[in-house]
Amino acid sequence: MKQLSALRWAAREDAAAMVDRLGELVSCESPPGSAPHLTVCADLVAGWGEAVLGRPARRVVQDGLPHLLWPAPDQRVLLLGHFDTVWPAGTIRQWPFTVAGETATGPGVCDMKAGIVQMLAALGLMADTSRVGMLLTCDEESGSITSRPLIEREARRSGAVLVCEAGTPDGALKVARKGGSVYRLTVHGRAAHAGVEPERGVNATVEIAHQILAVRALAAVPDGTTVTPTVLAAGTTTNTVPETAALSVDVRAWTREELDRVDRMIHRLAPRLPEATLTVDGGVNRYPLTPAVALPLLAMAQEAAKDIGLPPPDGAHAPGGSDGNFTGALGVPTLDGLGAVGGGAHSRGEYVEVRTMPDRAALLAALVERLLATPS
């Protein structure tokens, strides 16, 4: 096993190869829900993973979507990430992977393909990975619907979960994440001619407007709870009283109690217009990642950073969710944000600081080594 003090230097020797690999992975598009693209990307990553771990991936296909799992019999540490992005196929043609100075851009470069490259580099720095598992899923950006049972199963048999989503732009790790819920409200009214006899209709657009105001009132600003109406659809033609309307609602909160409160209130919503009907679908998707499960691992990461001559990283609270929410909600020690230093996720300003990638890989390797050396 390499001495921890040598990890940074070993990682720096691999810096150019890491950037090359990042370019190849970003250029291999993996849009949400596209099984053909995700399969090609899985093939690429599976080969890299087998090379560093010395064992082939177990391909877990759910609804046509290929997740990659490298389980360990005595799984002391699980490295967790995802290779799907939010970007549709063809984006790479208008926005190719580019490195300018010390910054790389491209679709999915920060969320989270640089994290995967760093994860693989970290494993390559270790002499013994027999107690380290790795799980790379392909539906995180669409809610982890098919991968959640797999994530939770592997977390339960792990001593700790390290999530290689991006850190903050200043390099902090993530010790807390908001939980999230998603809802769809559907209104059924009655159609009528909008110009001749609108009074005979039950206007679904008006009813959904009442519901928009009702759900917005459920937010709790002092607590950081947001309840945001997002996608709205209503009506058919400009001269018809709308018969149906549908609304999507995004909810985020720092505590389980707040998510549960909003969930109860949304399911209690009632129509305001006589003869209108309202149905509510959805619920809590991810409970929050809380500091209680992350702070002990942050302390170990800070010690690992000192071991290899890096400044100890800070811990940050992140409004967005990740698959670490699932593992943390189980009570499994979970630390997030161990991936790239960058920002602008889900925007065309998405970027990664490539100069930091070797040090982040070394930090991950040092932390894993510490966890493996700690009595279970």
The 8 nearest C-alpha neighbors of each residue, nearest first, counted from 0:
[[1, 126, 2, 125, 127, 124, 3, 368],
 [2, 0, 3, 5, 125, 6, 126, 124],
 [3, 1, 4, 5, 0, 6, 307, 365],
 [2, 4, 6, 5, 307, 365, 1, 306],
 [3, 5, 307, 2, 6, 306, 7, 308],
 [6, 4, 3, 2, 8, 7, 9, 1],
 [5, 7, 9, 3, 361, 8, 4, 10],
 [8, 6, 10, 361, 9, 5, 358, 11],
 [7, 9, 11, 10, 6, 5, 12, 4],
 [8, 10, 6, 12, 7, 11, 5, 13],
 [11, 9, 357, 7, 13, 8, 12, 6],
 [12, 10, 14, 8, 13, 357, 9, 7],
 [11, 13, 9, 10, 14, 8, 15, 357],
 [12, 14, 11, 10, 16, 15, 17, 9],
 [15, 13, 11, 17, 16, 12, 357, 10],
 [16, 14, 18, 17, 13, 19, 12, 11],
 [15, 17, 19, 13, 18, 14, 20, 21],
 [18, 16, 20, 14, 15, 19, 21, 13],
 [19, 17, 21, 15, 20, 16, 22, 14],
 [20, 18, 16, 22, 21, 17, 15, 23],
 [19, 21, 23, 17, 22, 18, 16, 24],
 [22, 20, 18, 24, 19, 23, 25, 113],
 [23, 21, 19, 25, 20, 24, 96, 26],
 [22, 24, 20, 26, 21, 25, 27, 19],
 [23, 25, 27, 21, 26, 22, 20, 112],
 [26, 24, 22, 27, 23, 108, 21, 107],
 [25, 27, 23, 24, 28, 22, 91, 96],
 [28, 26, 24, 25, 40, 23, 29, 39],
 [27, 29, 26, 30, 36, 25, 88, 40],
 [28, 30, 37, 83, 36, 84, 40, 27],
 [31, 29, 87, 86, 84, 33, 88, 83],
 [32, 30, 33, 83, 85, 84, 29, 141],
 [31, 33, 34, 30, 138, 64, 141, 37],
 [34, 32, 36, 31, 35, 30, 37, 29],
 [33, 35, 37, 64, 36, 38, 32, 63],
 [36, 34, 38, 37, 33, 39, 29, 64],
 [37, 35, 39, 29, 38, 34, 33, 40],
 [36, 38, 29, 34, 40, 39, 35, 41],
 [37, 39, 41, 35, 40, 36, 34, 65],
 [40, 38, 42, 36, 41, 37, 35, 43],
 [39, 41, 37, 43, 42, 38, 27, 44],
 [40, 42, 38, 44, 43, 39, 45, 37],
 [43, 41, 39, 45, 40, 44, 38, 46],
 [44, 42, 40, 41, 45, 46, 39, 47],
 [43, 45, 47, 41, 46, 42, 48, 40],
 [46, 44, 48, 42, 47, 43, 41, 56],
 [45, 47, 49, 44, 48, 43, 50, 42],
 [48, 46, 44, 50, 45, 49, 51, 43],
 [49, 47, 45, 50, 51, 46, 52, 44],
 [48, 50, 55, 54, 53, 52, 46, 47],
 [49, 51, 47, 48, 53, 52, 46, 54],
 [52, 50, 123, 48, 49, 53, 122, 47],
 [53, 51, 49, 54, 50, 48, 128, 122],
 [52, 54, 49, 50, 51, 55, 48, 128],
 [53, 55, 49, 52, 56, 69, 50, 48],
 [56, 54, 49, 57, 53, 69, 45, 48],
 [57, 55, 69, 68, 67, 58, 45, 49],
 [56, 58, 68, 67, 69, 59, 55, 70],
 [59, 57, 67, 66, 56, 65, 60, 68],
 [58, 60, 66, 65, 57, 67, 61, 68],
 [61, 59, 65, 64, 63, 66, 58, 62],
 [60, 62, 64, 63, 145, 59, 65, 146],
 [63, 61, 64, 60, 145, 65, 34, 32],
 [62, 64, 61, 60, 34, 65, 38, 35],
 [63, 65, 61, 60, 34, 62, 66, 137],
 [66, 64, 60, 59, 38, 58, 63, 67],
 [67, 65, 136, 59, 58, 137, 135, 60],
 [68, 66, 58, 135, 134, 56, 57, 136],
 [69, 67, 134, 57, 56, 133, 70, 58],
 [68, 70, 56, 133, 132, 57, 134, 71],
 [71, 69, 132, 68, 133, 72, 74, 131],
 [70, 72, 74, 132, 130, 73, 131, 129],
 [73, 71, 74, 70, 130, 129, 132, 131],
 [74, 72, 130, 71, 75, 129, 131, 157],
 [75, 73, 130, 71, 157, 76, 131, 72],
 [74, 76, 158, 157, 130, 73, 131, 159],
 [77, 75, 131, 159, 74, 158, 157, 160],
 [78, 76, 132, 160, 133, 131, 157, 79],
 [77, 79, 133, 161, 162, 160, 132, 134],
 [80, 78, 162, 134, 133, 135, 161, 77],
 [79, 81, 135, 163, 162, 134, 136, 164],
 [80, 82, 136, 135, 137, 83, 139, 111],
 [81, 83, 137, 136, 112, 135, 84, 111],
 [82, 84, 137, 29, 81, 31, 30, 138],
 [85, 83, 30, 107, 86, 29, 31, 140],
 [84, 86, 31, 30, 140, 345, 87, 83],
 [85, 87, 30, 84, 106, 90, 88, 107],
 [88, 86, 30, 90, 89, 85, 31, 29],
 [87, 89, 90, 30, 28, 86, 29, 91],
 [88, 90, 91, 92, 87, 93, 28, 86],
 [91, 89, 92, 93, 88, 94, 87, 86],
 [90, 92, 95, 94, 89, 93, 26, 106],
 [93, 91, 90, 89, 94, 95, 88, 26],
 [94, 92, 91, 90, 95, 89, 105, 96],
 [93, 95, 91, 92, 90, 105, 96, 106],
 [96, 94, 91, 105, 92, 97, 93, 26],
 [95, 97, 105, 104, 22, 25, 26, 94],
 [98, 96, 104, 103, 95, 99, 105, 22],
 [97, 99, 103, 102, 100, 104, 101, 96],
 [100, 98, 102, 101, 103, 97, 104, 353],
 [99, 101, 102, 98, 103, 353, 354, 352],
 [100, 102, 353, 354, 352, 99, 103, 98],
 [103, 101, 352, 99, 98, 351, 100, 353],
 [102, 104, 98, 351, 350, 97, 353, 99],
 [105, 103, 350, 97, 96, 349, 108, 351],
 [104, 106, 96, 108, 95, 94, 107, 97],
 [107, 105, 108, 86, 25, 91, 90, 104],
 [106, 108, 110, 84, 109, 111, 112, 105],
 [107, 109, 112, 105, 106, 113, 110, 25],
 [110, 108, 111, 107, 351, 113, 350, 112],
 [111, 109, 107, 108, 344, 112, 165, 164],
 [110, 112, 109, 114, 113, 164, 107, 108],
 [111, 113, 115, 108, 114, 107, 110, 109],
 [112, 114, 116, 115, 111, 108, 339, 109],
 [113, 115, 338, 117, 163, 112, 339, 111],
 [116, 114, 118, 112, 113, 117, 119, 111],
 [115, 117, 113, 119, 118, 114, 120, 21],
 [116, 118, 360, 120, 114, 115, 119, 121],
 [119, 117, 115, 121, 116, 120, 114, 122],
 [118, 120, 122, 116, 121, 117, 115, 123],
 [119, 121, 117, 123, 122, 118, 360, 116],
 [122, 120, 360, 364, 118, 124, 123, 119],
 [121, 123, 119, 124, 125, 120, 51, 118],
 [122, 124, 120, 51, 121, 125, 119, 126],
 [125, 123, 121, 122, 120, 364, 126, 6],
 [126, 124, 122, 123, 127, 0, 128, 364],
 [125, 127, 0, 128, 124, 1, 123, 122],
 [128, 126, 125, 129, 0, 130, 131, 122],
 [129, 127, 131, 130, 52, 125, 126, 122],
 [128, 130, 131, 127, 71, 73, 72, 52],
 [131, 129, 74, 73, 71, 128, 75, 132],
 [132, 130, 76, 128, 74, 129, 71, 77],
 [131, 133, 70, 77, 71, 69, 74, 78],
 [134, 132, 78, 69, 77, 68, 79, 70],
 [133, 135, 68, 79, 67, 78, 69, 136],
 [134, 136, 81, 80, 67, 79, 66, 68],
 [137, 135, 81, 66, 138, 67, 82, 134],
 [136, 138, 83, 82, 81, 66, 139, 65],
 [137, 139, 143, 141, 140, 136, 83, 142],
 [140, 138, 143, 142, 141, 137, 81, 136],
 [139, 141, 138, 142, 85, 84, 83, 31],
 [142, 140, 138, 139, 143, 31, 144, 32],
 [141, 143, 139, 144, 140, 138, 284, 145],
 [144, 142, 139, 138, 146, 147, 145, 141],
 [143, 145, 142, 146, 147, 138, 141, 139],
 [146, 144, 143, 147, 61, 138, 148, 62],
 [145, 147, 143, 149, 148, 144, 150, 136],
 [146, 148, 150, 149, 143, 145, 144, 151],
 [149, 147, 151, 150, 146, 152, 145, 144],
 [148, 150, 152, 146, 147, 151, 153, 145],
 [151, 149, 147, 153, 148, 152, 154, 146],
 [150, 152, 154, 148, 149, 153, 326, 147],
 [153, 151, 149, 155, 154, 150, 148, 156],
 [152, 154, 150, 156, 155, 151, 149, 157],
 [155, 153, 151, 157, 156, 152, 326, 150],
 [156, 154, 152, 153, 157, 151, 331, 329],
 [155, 157, 153, 154, 74, 152, 158, 75],
 [158, 156, 74, 154, 75, 159, 155, 76],
 [157, 159, 75, 76, 74, 156, 160, 331],
 [160, 158, 332, 76, 157, 333, 331, 77],
 [159, 161, 333, 77, 76, 78, 332, 162],
 [160, 162, 78, 334, 333, 335, 79, 77],
 [163, 161, 335, 79, 164, 78, 80, 334],
 [164, 162, 338, 337, 114, 336, 80, 79],
 [163, 165, 338, 336, 162, 111, 114, 337],
 [166, 164, 338, 339, 336, 340, 109, 163],
 [165, 167, 336, 172, 340, 170, 171, 338],
 [166, 168, 170, 171, 169, 340, 341, 165],
 [169, 167, 341, 170, 340, 342, 166, 171],
 [170, 168, 167, 171, 340, 166, 341, 313],
 [171, 169, 167, 340, 166, 168, 172, 312],
 [172, 170, 313, 167, 312, 314, 166, 169],
 [171, 173, 336, 314, 166, 315, 337, 335],
 [174, 172, 315, 335, 336, 314, 175, 316],
 [173, 175, 293, 290, 314, 315, 316, 334],
 [176, 174, 316, 289, 288, 290, 173, 317],
 [177, 175, 317, 288, 318, 287, 320, 316],
 [176, 178, 253, 287, 318, 252, 320, 251],
 [177, 179, 287, 286, 285, 252, 251, 320],
 [178, 180, 251, 285, 250, 284, 283, 286],
 [181, 179, 283, 284, 250, 282, 249, 251],
 [180, 182, 249, 281, 248, 282, 250, 283],
 [183, 181, 281, 248, 247, 280, 282, 184],
 [182, 184, 247, 280, 246, 279, 281, 248],
 [183, 185, 279, 246, 245, 278, 247, 182],
 [186, 184, 245, 278, 277, 244, 183, 279],
 [185, 187, 277, 244, 243, 276, 203, 245],
 [188, 186, 243, 276, 275, 242, 203, 277],
 [187, 189, 201, 242, 275, 203, 202, 243],
 [190, 188, 201, 242, 200, 191, 202, 187],
 [189, 191, 242, 240, 200, 241, 239, 201],
 [192, 190, 200, 240, 197, 239, 199, 193],
 [191, 193, 239, 195, 196, 194, 197, 240],
 [194, 192, 197, 239, 238, 240, 195, 191],
 [193, 195, 192, 196, 197, 238, 239, 191],
 [196, 194, 192, 193, 197, 191, 198, 238],
 [195, 197, 198, 192, 199, 194, 193, 191],
 [198, 196, 193, 199, 200, 192, 191, 194],
 [197, 199, 196, 200, 201, 191, 193, 195],
 [200, 198, 197, 196, 191, 201, 190, 189],
 [199, 201, 191, 189, 190, 198, 197, 202],
 [202, 200, 189, 188, 203, 275, 190, 199],
 [201, 203, 241, 204, 205, 240, 188, 200],
 [202, 204, 206, 188, 243, 241, 205, 244],
 [205, 203, 207, 206, 202, 244, 233, 241],
 [204, 206, 208, 203, 202, 207, 209, 272],
 [205, 207, 203, 209, 208, 204, 272, 202],
 [206, 208, 210, 204, 209, 205, 203, 211],
 [209, 207, 205, 211, 206, 210, 204, 212],
 [210, 208, 206, 207, 212, 211, 213, 205],
 [209, 211, 213, 207, 208, 212, 214, 206],
 [212, 210, 208, 213, 214, 209, 207, 215],
 [211, 213, 215, 210, 209, 214, 216, 208],
 [212, 214, 210, 216, 211, 215, 209, 217],
 [213, 215, 216, 217, 211, 212, 210, 226],
 [216, 214, 212, 217, 213, 226, 218, 211],
 [215, 217, 214, 213, 218, 212, 226, 219],
 [218, 216, 214, 215, 219, 226, 261, 213],
 [219, 217, 225, 226, 224, 216, 215, 220],
 [220, 218, 224, 222, 221, 223, 217, 225],
 [219, 221, 223, 222, 224, 218, 225, 217],
 [222, 220, 223, 219, 224, 218, 225, 252],
 [223, 221, 220, 224, 219, 253, 252, 257],
 [222, 224, 220, 221, 252, 219, 225, 253],
 [225, 223, 252, 219, 218, 222, 251, 220],
 [224, 226, 218, 251, 250, 227, 223, 252],
 [227, 225, 250, 218, 215, 249, 217, 214],
 [226, 228, 249, 248, 229, 225, 250, 215],
 [229, 227, 248, 247, 249, 211, 230, 226],
 [228, 230, 247, 248, 227, 231, 249, 246],
 [231, 229, 247, 246, 228, 232, 248, 245],
 [232, 230, 246, 245, 229, 247, 233, 244],
 [233, 231, 245, 244, 246, 230, 234, 243],
 [234, 232, 244, 243, 204, 245, 241, 231],
 [233, 235, 241, 236, 243, 242, 244, 232],
 [234, 236, 241, 237, 239, 233, 242, 240],
 [237, 235, 238, 239, 234, 241, 240, 193],
 [236, 238, 239, 235, 234, 193, 240, 241],
 [239, 237, 193, 236, 192, 194, 240, 235],
 [240, 238, 193, 192, 236, 237, 191, 241],
 [239, 241, 190, 191, 193, 202, 200, 192],
 [242, 240, 234, 203, 202, 243, 190, 239],
 [241, 243, 190, 188, 189, 203, 187, 240],
 [244, 242, 187, 203, 186, 241, 233, 188],
 [245, 243, 233, 186, 203, 232, 185, 204],
 [246, 244, 185, 232, 184, 231, 186, 233],
 [245, 247, 231, 184, 183, 230, 248, 185],
 [246, 248, 183, 230, 229, 182, 228, 184],
 [247, 249, 228, 182, 227, 229, 181, 183],
 [248, 250, 181, 227, 226, 180, 228, 182],
 [249, 251, 226, 180, 179, 225, 227, 181],
 [252, 250, 179, 225, 178, 224, 177, 180],
 [253, 251, 224, 177, 178, 254, 258, 257],
 [252, 254, 177, 287, 178, 223, 176, 224],
 [255, 253, 256, 257, 252, 287, 258, 178],
 [254, 256, 258, 257, 286, 259, 287, 253],
 [257, 255, 259, 254, 258, 260, 261, 253],
 [256, 258, 260, 259, 254, 255, 252, 261],
 [259, 257, 255, 261, 260, 256, 252, 262],
 [258, 260, 262, 256, 257, 261, 255, 263],
 [261, 259, 257, 263, 262, 258, 256, 264],
 [260, 262, 264, 258, 263, 259, 265, 257],
 [261, 263, 259, 265, 260, 264, 258, 266],
 [264, 262, 260, 266, 261, 265, 259, 267],
 [263, 265, 267, 261, 266, 262, 260, 268],
 [266, 264, 262, 267, 268, 263, 261, 214],
 [265, 267, 263, 264, 268, 262, 279, 280],
 [268, 266, 264, 265, 263, 269, 262, 279],
 [269, 267, 265, 266, 264, 270, 210, 213],
 [268, 270, 267, 271, 277, 276, 210, 266],
 [271, 269, 277, 272, 276, 275, 206, 268],
 [270, 272, 269, 206, 273, 209, 275, 210],
 [271, 273, 275, 270, 206, 274, 201, 202],
 [272, 274, 275, 271, 270, 201, 276, 188],
 [275, 273, 272, 276, 188, 201, 189, 270],
 [274, 276, 188, 272, 273, 187, 270, 201],
 [277, 275, 187, 186, 270, 274, 188, 278],
 [276, 278, 186, 185, 270, 187, 269, 279],
 [279, 277, 185, 184, 186, 280, 276, 183],
 [280, 278, 184, 183, 266, 185, 277, 281],
 [281, 279, 183, 182, 184, 278, 282, 185],
 [282, 280, 182, 181, 183, 279, 283, 180],
 [281, 283, 180, 181, 182, 284, 262, 280],
 [282, 284, 180, 285, 179, 181, 258, 286],
 [283, 285, 180, 179, 282, 181, 286, 142],
 [286, 284, 178, 179, 283, 324, 325, 287],
 [285, 287, 178, 255, 324, 328, 179, 288],
 [288, 286, 178, 177, 324, 176, 289, 253],
 [287, 289, 324, 176, 175, 327, 328, 177],
 [288, 290, 175, 291, 287, 292, 174, 176],
 [289, 291, 293, 174, 175, 292, 294, 288],
 [290, 292, 289, 293, 294, 295, 332, 174],
 [293, 291, 332, 290, 333, 289, 294, 327],
 [294, 292, 290, 334, 174, 333, 296, 291],
 [293, 295, 297, 296, 290, 291, 292, 298],
 [296, 294, 298, 297, 293, 299, 292, 291],
 [297, 295, 299, 298, 294, 293, 300, 334],
 [298, 296, 294, 300, 299, 295, 301, 293],
 [297, 299, 301, 295, 296, 300, 294, 302],
 [300, 298, 296, 302, 297, 301, 303, 295],
 [301, 299, 303, 297, 302, 298, 366, 304],
 [300, 302, 311, 304, 298, 299, 303, 312],
 [301, 303, 299, 305, 304, 300, 306, 298],
 [304, 302, 300, 306, 301, 305, 366, 365],
 [305, 303, 309, 301, 306, 302, 311, 307],
 [304, 306, 308, 302, 303, 307, 309, 311],
 [307, 305, 303, 304, 308, 4, 302, 3],
 [306, 308, 4, 305, 304, 309, 3, 7],
 [309, 307, 305, 306, 304, 310, 4, 7],
 [308, 310, 304, 305, 307, 311, 306, 358],
 [309, 311, 312, 304, 305, 308, 301, 307],
 [312, 310, 301, 304, 309, 305, 313, 302],
 [313, 311, 171, 301, 310, 172, 314, 170],
 [312, 314, 171, 172, 315, 311, 170, 301],
 [313, 315, 172, 171, 173, 174, 312, 297],
 [316, 314, 173, 174, 172, 171, 317, 313],
 [315, 317, 175, 173, 176, 174, 318, 314],
 [318, 316, 176, 319, 175, 315, 173, 177],
 [319, 317, 177, 176, 320, 316, 251, 253],
 [320, 318, 317, 177, 176, 321, 178, 251],
 [321, 319, 176, 177, 178, 324, 318, 179],
 [322, 320, 323, 324, 319, 139, 176, 164],
 [321, 323, 324, 325, 139, 326, 320, 143],
 [322, 324, 326, 321, 325, 327, 162, 335],
 [323, 325, 288, 322, 327, 287, 326, 321],
 [326, 324, 328, 323, 322, 327, 285, 151],
 [327, 325, 323, 329, 328, 324, 331, 154],
 [326, 328, 330, 324, 329, 288, 331, 333],
 [327, 329, 325, 330, 326, 324, 286, 288],
 [330, 328, 327, 326, 331, 325, 155, 151],
 [329, 331, 327, 328, 332, 292, 326, 333],
 [330, 332, 327, 329, 326, 333, 159, 292],
 [333, 331, 292, 159, 293, 160, 330, 327],
 [332, 334, 160, 293, 327, 292, 161, 159],
 [333, 335, 293, 161, 174, 162, 296, 160],
 [336, 334, 162, 173, 337, 161, 172, 163],
 [335, 337, 166, 172, 165, 164, 173, 338],
 [338, 336, 163, 335, 166, 172, 162, 164],
 [339, 337, 114, 163, 165, 164, 336, 166],
 [340, 338, 165, 114, 113, 341, 166, 351],
 [339, 341, 170, 166, 168, 352, 351, 165],
 [342, 340, 351, 168, 350, 352, 339, 109],
 [341, 343, 344, 168, 350, 349, 109, 351],
 [342, 344, 349, 348, 346, 350, 345, 341],
 [343, 345, 349, 346, 342, 110, 109, 107],
 [346, 344, 343, 85, 349, 347, 110, 107],
 [347, 345, 348, 344, 349, 343, 106, 342],
 [348, 346, 349, 345, 106, 343, 105, 344],
 [347, 349, 346, 343, 350, 104, 344, 342],
 [350, 348, 343, 344, 347, 346, 342, 104],
 [351, 349, 104, 341, 103, 342, 109, 348],
 [352, 350, 341, 103, 109, 102, 353, 340],
 [351, 353, 102, 354, 101, 341, 355, 340],
 [352, 354, 356, 355, 101, 102, 351, 103],
 [353, 355, 352, 356, 101, 357, 102, 14],
 [356, 354, 353, 358, 357, 352, 359, 340],
 [355, 357, 359, 353, 358, 354, 360, 117],
 [358, 356, 10, 360, 11, 359, 355, 14],
 [357, 359, 361, 360, 355, 356, 7, 362],
 [360, 358, 362, 356, 361, 357, 355, 363],
 [359, 361, 121, 117, 357, 363, 358, 362],
 [360, 362, 358, 364, 7, 6, 359, 363],
 [363, 361, 359, 365, 360, 364, 304, 358],
 [364, 362, 366, 360, 361, 365, 121, 367],
 [363, 365, 121, 361, 367, 362, 366, 368],
 [364, 366, 362, 368, 363, 367, 303, 361],
 [367, 365, 369, 363, 368, 303, 364, 300],
 [366, 368, 370, 364, 369, 365, 371, 363],
 [369, 367, 365, 371, 366, 370, 364, 372],
 [370, 368, 366, 372, 367, 371, 373, 365],
 [369, 371, 367, 373, 372, 368, 366, 76],
 [370, 372, 368, 369, 373, 367, 75, 76],
 [371, 373, 369, 370, 368, 374, 367, 375],
 [372, 374, 370, 371, 369, 375, 368, 75],
 [375, 373, 372, 371, 370, 75, 369, 158],
 [374, 373, 158, 75, 371, 370, 372, 159]]
